[in-house]
Amino acid sequence: MKVLVVLAGLLAISAAVGPVVPAKVVCYYNSKSYVREFEGCIYPAQARMLPLDLDPALSFCSHLVYGYAGVQPDTYKMVSLNENLDVDRSHANYRAITNFKTKYPGLKVLLSVGGDVDTEEAQKYNLLLESPQARTAFVNSGVLLAEQHGFDGIDLAWQFPKYKPKKIRSTWGSIWHGIKKTFGTTPVDEKEAEHREGFTALVRELKQALNVKPNMQLAVTVLPNVNSSVYFDIPAIINLVDIVHLSAYDFETPERNPKEADYATPIYTPQNRNPLWNADAVVNHWLQGGAPAHKLVLGIPTAARTWKLDSESEISGVPPIHADGAGEAGPYTKTEGILSYPEVCAKLINPNHQKGMRPHLRKVTDPSKRFGTYAFRLPDDNGDPGLWVSYEDPDTAGQRAAYVKAKNLGGVSIVDLSMDDFRGLCTGDKYPILRAAKYRL
Ligand SMILES: *[C@@H]1O[C@H](CO)[C@@H](O)[C@H](O)[C@H]1NC(C)=O
């Protein structure tokens, strides 16, 4: 009898909180990391990430998202952006990736399209949404491409126009004025309503086509600085998609704001900043729009954002801070304004570093755990520019995962694995950001 009462109690509790779905850990793999070798040849071995390097990550991942396919400009078909790498016999990455399901039977592998890497004729993403014929061509080709290579579904990382960055005034005192002005955002897309409707139609049509196949999933990714309330009709699409990936990071980047460095990926609003530019605001928008929490997956970026500091930068290092454009490229990633996590950890002050090396970065953590970690060094007298770095590390990744857990969200995504420390150069552990996030879920 007692047992029955306890059982009934447990059932009541689980009915109240809904079905217990294990938290998702969605791992993105950007295939561009594979070709890093060919772009520069100083550190080829460390920079290049092969599908084989994914193996140590996959026991932590529930999903693997392979990025990115693109849209062919004139036909609007969904296509591989690098056939030699993805589908040709020599590399056949698509197969190499989906074959991991043999070793990890629970793993779902999705093919993602867009992701801000498909830059040729960027307008095509809008044009496609305006034309039913173009949408049909996209849907048919996409389903075929995914099916042929053994994917479990498609992720639409749709390249919508981004809202404008904050205006930076030259005089320091008027920053608050600048912020206030940008609260009302100027439209960047004259056909917003049409694109929103077109996207809803695309989701519906793709869902219909995928439904015919067994067990095919549909996900959408909201890319950084895309306004969810403009382009995503939440009530209309939410029942059609399995996962919504919220890339709620990169609110401040050196491309968008070369003159001012700031927290790139705050969870909550830092003081005197736009209250919409943080992860919590994006998550709440989707929850208030009626999305069930368990469908929302919050992104954790592994790439740091970096700015150069100059003699005008405030010596405290406290953001927002005057900057002089993107920080210099890292030895592996070779992209201005970006460093991978192992590139950042190599620059941090460390008692074991030899004297006489370039000055190292001082790390500043946020005890409130709300805004993120940064590290910096001021310019020095030898003409070395300073550097200011906003980045995620295992601690902040854990904080984001704890946020996800507290809000009962569906899980986290790691974007992407190639910028995590996949060789274990920092402390010896491979994929420390992924592990920390998984551990805290
Ligand atoms: C998104 O669009 C809404 C409605 O047009 C607007 O009120 C809001 O300020 C925009 N958000 C951002 C972050 O620009």
The ligand as a Gaussian input file, in Angstrom:
#p B3LYP/6-31G(d) Opt

LIG

0 1
 C       13.671000      42.875000     -32.799000
 O       12.515000      43.330000     -33.393000
 C       11.571000      43.856000     -32.486000
 C       10.281000      44.104000     -33.250000
 O       10.525000      44.719000     -34.461000
 C       12.133000      45.102000     -31.835000
 O       11.220000      45.636000     -30.920000
 C       13.426000      44.724000     -31.118000
 O       14.051000      45.865000     -30.602000
 C       14.381000      44.007000     -32.057000
 N       15.471000      43.434000     -31.280000
 C       16.767000      43.697000     -31.505000
 C       17.730000      42.986000     -30.652000
 O       17.130000      44.469000     -32.357000

